[in-house]
Amino acid sequence: MAAWWTSLAAGAYAHTLVGFATAFVLGTVIGLERQWRQRTAGLRTNVLVAVGAAAFSDLGMRLLGAEGAARIISYVVSGIGSWARVSS
């Protein structure tokens, strides 16, 4: 039984790590493009927003399941949308 729990925790940890790495890479690509075009929100801002959104959605999935994660993701999208209107 201990081996089953350990493998489950390792799989969940790996899933979280892949999600954060993907958010970091995609946030970097978007940030570099905005930095290159000299827009207001640059590399650091986009990376932090992408990783933060990934962290909140992962936390929501772990604590509240799929329904709770969907709610949290909708709030993240709403917040980013209002932030984008101000920064553009």
C-alpha positions in Angstrom: 0.0 0.0 0.0 2.8 2.4 0.7 4.3 1.9 -2.8 0.9 2.8 -4.4 0.7 6.1 -2.4 4.3 7.0 -3.2 3.8 6.4 -6.9 0.6 8.5 -6.8 2.3 11.4 -5.1 5.2 11.2 -7.5 2.9 11.3 -10.5 1.0 14.2 -9.1 4.2 16.0 -8.4 5.5 15.4 -11.9 2.1 16.6 -13.4 2.4 19.8 -11.4 6.0 20.3 -12.5 5.2 19.8 -16.1 2.3 22.3 -15.8 4.6 24.9 -14.2 7.3 24.4 -16.8 4.8 24.7 -19.6 3.4 27.9 -18.2 7.0 29.3 -17.7 8.0 28.5 -21.3 4.8 29.9 -22.8 4.9 33.0 -20.6 8.5 33.5 -21.6 7.6 33.3 -25.3 4.8 35.8 -25.0 6.9 38.1 -22.8 9.8 38.1 -25.2 7.5 39.0 -28.1 6.0 41.8 -26.1 9.5 43.0 -24.9 10.7 42.9 -28.5 7.8 45.1 -29.6 8.4 47.3 -26.6 4.9 46.9 -25.1 4.2 47.7 -21.4 3.9 44.2 -20.0 7.2 42.5 -20.8 9.0 39.3 -20.0 8.9 39.3 -16.2 5.2 40.3 -16.0 4.0 37.6 -18.4 6.1 34.9 -16.9 4.8 35.7 -13.4 1.2 35.9 -14.6 1.5 32.6 -16.5 3.1 30.7 -13.6 0.6 32.2 -11.1 -2.3 31.2 -13.2 -0.9 27.7 -13.4 -0.4 27.6 -9.7 -4.0 28.7 -8.9 -5.5 26.3 -11.4 -3.4 23.4 -10.0 -4.4 24.3 -6.5 -8.0 24.5 -7.4 -7.9 21.1 -9.1 -6.3 19.5 -6.0 -8.5 21.1 -3.4 -11.9 21.3 -5.2 -11.8 18.9 -8.1 -12.7 19.7 -11.7 -15.7 21.9 -10.9 -13.7 24.1 -8.5 -10.8 24.3 -10.9 -13.1 25.5 -13.6 -14.4 28.2 -11.3 -11.0 29.4 -10.3 -9.8 29.4 -14.0 -12.8 31.6 -14.9 -11.8 34.1 -12.2 -8.1 34.0 -13.4 -9.3 34.7 -17.0 -11.5 37.5 -15.8 -8.7 39.1 -13.8 -6.2 38.8 -16.7 -8.7 40.3 -19.1 -9.2 43.3 -16.9 -5.4 43.6 -16.4 -4.9 43.5 -20.2 -7.4 46.3 -20.8 -5.4 48.5 -18.4 -1.9 47.7 -19.7 -2.6 48.0 -23.4 
